[in-house]
Amino acid sequence: MRGFLLPGLLLILALAGCQNRKANVTPEAVIEVTDVFVKAPEFIDRLVEVDGMVVHVCRESGKRLFLGDEHFKVLASNQIGKFDVNLEGSDIKATGYIREEKIDENYLDEWEQELSTGAEVQLKEAVHTHEAEAGGQDENAISTQLSQIRGYREQIAAGTQGYISFYSLEVIKIEEK
């Protein structure tokens, strides 16, 4: 009988410990979408909550949505799967990790090289924004992507860092307000 008690007790303790870790999803900060681009650099790879109104849900994949007039990109993690298109127009609380993609000349050279083969190259997730889609442009068209590359090169040249940053939120929990 004693031989069964110890393994059973250890199993119960292990399961309880796993449940406690999952339940503890407390963000370090709550950020309004209007402030997210200013505050994002100090919260890279840290858990935050971003509050705002959903202005667009990607209909092609359902794996990204955009918040507020700033069109801040929110990406669905494996825990979320896909976003429901019915979220458009809703105020939400999105809890997740701020991510930064640094786009430099090397990144743009590689992207341009892929496009030079003439093959259709799907727009890179790092630079996927709401503007082209909202403007009715084919985001996967070579001409659209080459135009974006030119614009990014201009932004890099105008800056002092040698790169531009794109911030997004990799969401692990989302709820309507």
Secondary structure as UniProt FT lines:
FT   HELIX           2..23
FT   STRAND          30..32
FT   HELIX           33..35
FT   HELIX           36..39
FT   HELIX           40..43
FT   STRAND          47..57
FT   TURN            59..61
FT   STRAND          64..67
FT   TURN            68..71
FT   STRAND          72..76
FT   TURN            78..80
FT   HELIX           85..87
FT   TURN            88..89
FT   STRAND          91..104
FT   HELIX           105..116
FT   HELIX           125..127
FT   HELIX           131..134
FT   TURN            135..136
FT   TURN            139..140
FT   HELIX           142..158
FT   STRAND          163..176
//
